[in-house]
Amino acid sequence: MIRFEQVSKRYSNGHDALKQVDFHLQSGEMSFLTGHSGAGKSTLLKLIMLIEKASQGQVVFNQQNLANFNRRNVALYRRRIGMVYQNHQLLFDRTVYDNVALPLIIAGYNERDMGRRVRAALDKVGLLSKEKLNPVSLSGGEQQRVGIARAVVNKPALLLADEPTGNLDPGLSAEIMDIFEQFSQVGVAVMIATHDLALISRYEHRLLVLENGQLIKDDGAENV
């Protein structure tokens, strides 16, 4: 699915954000990515999303070296990846339906296919009955679920989440994690970047720990 092969990233100011990172995340595998602030978590996600490119080594997605993608193909590539953010990044001048439909509008889907996909995604996160509401009327947990529905409406092979439970209480966090687990059970690879060690401790998913740009722990490596 996604493979890092001795990946390093040095920014123009000389900062080494990642140093020889090596791991393989398989289809249907769920993992946590953690580490101190500045450890390299955001950079790692940016490399997967092709917001940044590696300085050394290879990032491979489904046997394709991301270094070979040109600008014209980046948008098509990103449709294969769902991204969930801590602050939801929803449009509050549009309905729940319209927020989830946005990736499909950009991709050029027709109205019939769009409606079917949007409602299937909303049903998956338990919000089908709220498609006509404005997101501002929803709770924080519901807004996060709208963000998840938008991330998966394209049926991605990989789902990335950056601090997805950072603004939620433990009960709502557990609900969001249950949704992520459901997607991994149907073959979607899931990587969750989080500082929440209490959340991580409640689950037995693979744990990758970054420290000063180096991968110092990968408790799933022996199973790969």
N, C-alpha and C positions, 0 to 999 in steps of 0.2 A: 504493500500500500504506500507508505511513506518511509523512506530510508535516508538517514544521514550517514554519510561515509567520511569520517575524519574532517568534519566541517568546521571551518574557522571563519569568523567575520571581524574584520578590522575596519573601523570607520576612518574617514579622512583626517580626523584629529588625532589619530594614532591609538584610539581606544580599542582594545581587543574585547569585543562583546561576547564572542564565542571562541572556544579553543579546542579544536580536534574533537568535536562532539560526534558520537557514533551510536546509533540505535536504529531499530526497525520496528515500526508499528504496523501490525497486520490488520486486514479487513475484519471488522467485528470486534476488534480489541478496544478496550476502554482503559485510559490511563490518566493519571494526574501528573502535571508538571509543576514543580514548586522550587523554591529557593528565595533567598533574601532579595530585597529591592535592589535592582541593578545586576542581578545574577545572570541575566541573559534571556529570560523567559519571553519578553516581548520581541526581542530580536529573532528568536527561534520561530515564533509564530509568523513574523514578517517574512522570513525566508520561505516558509511554506506557502504564504499568500503571494509571493513574488512582489512584495513591496520593496524588499531588499534582495540582493543576490550574494551568495557566499564569496568570500575572498579566496578561500582554498577549500578543497574537498568537493563532494557532490551531494546535492539534495535530489533524490529520485522519487517521483510519484508515479506509481503504476508502471514502473520500468522506463519512465521518461525522465531524462536529466533536465532539471528545470533551467540549467544554464543555457540550454538550447532554445528556449522560448523567446521569440521576438515580441515586440510591443503589440503587434496586431493579434497575437494569439493569447495574450495574457487574460483578456476579458473572458474568452471562451474557457480557458483553464480554470478561472476562478468560479465559474458556474458549477464546477464539480466539487467545490468545497463550501460548506456552510459555516458562517461565523456568527457567534453569539457574544455580545458585549455586556459589560457590567451595567452600563447606563442605558441599555436597550436601543438607543438611537432611533426611536420611533418618530414618525411625523404626526404631530398632534393636530394638524389641519386636515387630516384624512381619517377615514374609518379604519377599524381593525382589518377589514377585508382588503382595503386598498393598500395598507402597509404590507400585508403578507404578499399581495399580488405584485408589488413593485419589481422584484427580480424577474418575474415572468413577463411583465410589460417591457422591460429592458431587453429581454431575450426574444421578444416578438411573438409570444404565444397568442393564439386566437381566443376570443371570449369564452368559448365552450370549454376548451382544454384548461384555460386559466381558472374558470370557476370550479371545475372538478378538482384540480390540484390544490387550490386555496382552501376549499372546504374540507378536503381530506387532511390537510396539514392542521387546520384549526380543530378538527375533530380529534386528531391525535393528541393535541395538547389540552383538550377539554374546553375549548372556547368557541365551538361552532355556533352556539346560541347568541354569541356576542359580536358577530361579524359586522353588524351595522353600527355598533357603538364607536364613540371616539375613545382612543386609548387613554386620554386624560381621566376618564371616568372609571378606569380599572384600578385595581390594587397593584402594588409593586410586583407581587408574584405573578399576577395576570399579565402585566406588561412584559415581564420577562418571558412568559410563555408565548406571547405574540412574537417576540424577538426570535424565539426558537422556531416557531412555525414559519416565519419568514426565512430562516436559515436553512430549513429542510424542504421548502416547497419545490426546489429544483431536484429533489431526491439525490443529494450529494453522496459521494462515497466516503468523504471525510468531514467530520464536524469538529470545529475548533471552538473553544469557549474561553474567554479571557475574564477571569474573576466573575463568573456568572451568578454567584450567590453572594457577592460582596455586600449588597444592600438589603439582604433578606434575613429574616429570623430563621432559627434552626428548623422550624416546621416547614416553612416555605422552601428552604434550601433542600430539604429531603424530597419534597414534591418535584423540584426541578431535577434533582439527581435521578429520581425514578424515571423521568422522561428520557434522560440521556441513556440510562440503562436499557430502556425499551428499544431505542434506536440501535444500540450496539448489538442487541440480540437478533436484529434482522440484517446484520452484516455491515452496518456503518461503523467505521473506525472513529473513535471519539477521544479527543485530547483536551483536558481541562486544566488551564493554568490558574493556579490559586495559591494564596498565602494562608488559607484557612486550614491549619493543621488539625483542628478538631473535626472538621468535615472529612478530611482525608482519613482520619483514624477510624471513622465509622464504616469504611468500605475496604474491600480486599483487592481493589484493582491495582494494576501495575503503577509503580511510583518512580518517577524520574526526578532527580534532585540536581539542580544547577548551583554551583558556587563559583563566583568570579569567572563565569563563562565556561567552566568545565563541568562535565557531567560526572558528578562524584558518586552517584548511586543510581542504579537501575535494577530494581528488585524483580523485574520480569525478564531480564536478559537470558536467564537460564532456561526460560520456557520458549524462547524464540528459535 
